[in-house]
């Protein structure tokens, strides 16, 4: 995957850092570790975008002077299908089983979407004069009949002073959710997360036997 190598990074159970579902945190904690060369700066926005697209996450940018709008379209089927390859590249923790992923498909997909969003924002600000940014993410997910349906996933704002304040070598997508102004998950996603929490509570003990 064509991404800039940088600092070690943890992909944890992102939605539950905000919502507070402790069962899911313990179940999915330590999603992955990403190896990047210490001190490297993300300067190839195209490489980040192309690498993310290969894994099912596509970025679209609109400009109005120094104000930028970014839309991230995440394809759940493609993202979940990429997990074996991501495990080989040490992007997805190999200790998280396929059974675990099947119990939490939306949460797992969102975590990888947020990882790519974090990288994209860093690289965008490093390679442009962007000031204010509005970010919206969507998730295409199969409905009960197997048809892909697009849903809002999360949204937030960002700005140049916040970018300058962040020490990016140690900044993760969990912190993006805490620091980005007006970060919000969609009502649809929150409802899916609650269902996945119940799935884990019901089935995780059986999987550990």
LINSULHU-V927056 format. One record per helix or strand of 3 or more residues. SS is the DSSP state (@ for helix, = for strand). FROM is the first residue (numbers start at 1). TO is the last residue. If there is no record, write none. Layout:
BEGIN
((SS;FROM;TO) (SS;FROM;TO))
END
This chain:
BEGIN
((=;9;11) (@;14;19) (@;22;28) (=;32;34) (@;45;54) (=;57;64) (=;67;75) (@;76;81) (@;83;88) (@;98;103) (@;105;126) (=;133;142) (=;148;158) (@;160;165) (@;168;170) (@;173;179) (@;187;207))
END
